[in-house]
Amino acid sequence: SWILCGRGVEVVHCAIVAAPGDEKFAQSGAWLVYTLDGLKGLTDLLWRSRSGSSAGHAAVRVAVAWAVFELVRGQRAEAGGSGSQPQPESASVVSILVDAMELE
């Protein structure tokens, strides 16, 4: 989309970093990025804050973590619980979580 071509993820990232105390804003930003570019967008958002130690960078990581949590919870509910086969996107969710845990 034109938003992605216009560096939309970068703009959302900068906005979240600039307003670290507004959790609803940060979560809305993460969902916007997910809507535009899926898990790839969330990964990009997380990657941009991988080495930042400010409250703003922490807010980005928290917003992505909540988005991933909601995605996993939604996938499990759609699949009928934890005993069902994992959805194809689940491997990508795990990859994002591994990336988050490897942050310095």
C-alpha positions, -999 to 999 in steps of 0.1 A, spaced: 0 0 0 10 36 -4 14 39 34 40 12 35 58 28 5 57 61 24 76 46 53 44 41 74 60 17 99 88 41 105 63 69 112 42 48 135 74 37 153 85 73 158 51 83 171 50 55 197 85 63 208 75 99 212 45 91 234 56 63 257 29 69 283 0 64 260 -6 26 260 -38 28 240 -20 49 213 9 24 212 -14 -6 209 -34 11 182 -2 18 163 9 -18 165 -25 -29 152 -23 -4 124 10 -18 114 -3 -54 116 -33 -44 95 -11 -29 68 17 -55 67 8 -84 89 34 -101 111 61 -88 88 50 -53 99 51 -62 136 85 -77 131 97 -45 115 82 -24 143 99 -46 169 132 -46 150 133 -8 151 133 -8 189 156 -38 193 184 -19 210 166 12 224 166 15 261 142 45 264 107 43 277 95 49 242 113 19 228 100 -2 257 65 10 248 70 -3 212 81 -37 225 51 -39 249 27 -29 222 40 -56 198 40 -82 226 3 -74 233 -6 -76 196 11 -110 194 -6 -122 225 -40 -111 211 -32 -128 177 -23 -161 194 -53 -159 217 -75 -153 186 -60 -182 167 -65 -205 196 -101 -194 200 -108 -199 162 -91 -233 163 -113 -244 192 -87 -245 220 -51 -255 226 -56 -291 214 -61 -282 177 -35 -280 150 -15 -248 150 -23 -222 123 3 -216 95 10 -181 109 19 -195 143 55 -202 133 59 -165 124 44 -155 158 70 -177 175 97 -161 154 87 -126 165 87 -137 202 122 -152 198 133 -119 182 119 -100 212 137 -123 237 170 -118 220 169 -80 225 200 -67 241 
